[in-house]
Structure formats: structure tokens, C-alpha cells
Amino acid sequence: MRQLNWQKSSFSGEEANCVEIASADELVHIRESDDPTHVVTTTRPTLRAWIRAAKAGDFDHFAV
């Protein structure tokens, strides 16, 4: 895998752990900043669908 340019959310403070994202070609890579060794890789359309579903509340029943 080539070197990825990881981007951190602008909502995250200097000391806060957050989700980081990088893209390469058609793939999107997602990791948590406090454990960068675990990376989830998906496609742009799949990530887009997941974000839409999360915004629509489709996963709210999983919240405790």
C-alpha cells in the first residue's frame, strides 16, 4: 500500500482521539487516531451509503 495522507477532523482538539480518513484511488481508509494499526477499508459508495443511513437514524436501535 502506498503512503496515505491521513486527515483528522477539524472538530477534534489537539489532545482528543478521533477518527482519521485517507483516500487512495477508489478506496477510503478509516482508522482511530489512538490505534492507527487497525484500518477499515471500504469503497466511496459504501461509505456514502453508511453515512446516509447513520444520519437517517437507521442504527439508532444499537445505541444503549
N, C-alpha and C positions, 0 to 999 in steps of 0.2 A: 504494500500500500504506500502510495506517495505521501509526502509530508502534508498534513492537513492544517488549515488555518482556522483554529478554534475561536469562536466568538462567544463572549459572555453577555448575558442580558444586561441592558442598561439599568434595569431595576435592581440589580444586585449591588450591594455595597462592597467595599474593599475586603472586608473580613468574612462576608457571607458566602456560604457554599451555594452553588446554583447549578443549573443545567447549562451545558455548553453545546454548541451546534457547529458543525462544519459540513460543507458540501463538496463533492467531487463528482464530476460528470452527472449522472442521473441519480446518484445515491446521496442520502443525507445521513450523517453520523451524529449520534447524540450520546453525551456522557455527563456524569455528575462530576463537578469540579473537585470534590473531596475524594473521589475514587476514579481517576481517569483511566484505569486499566480496563474497566468494563465499558464497552462501547456497543450501543444498539445501532444497527444499520438498517435503513429502510429506503423506500423509494419516495420521491416527492409526492406522487398522487396518493400513496398510502398515508403519509404523514398529514397531508392536507385533509383527507377524509377523517382521520383520527381527531385532528384539531376541531373540525366542524362538529363532530359528534360530541366532543367534550364540551364545546361551547353550547350545544343544544341540550346538555344535561343527560345525555344517554348513559353516562357512567355514574350518575349521582347515587344510584342504589348501592354502589360498592362502598360509599362513604359510611363511616361508623359514627 
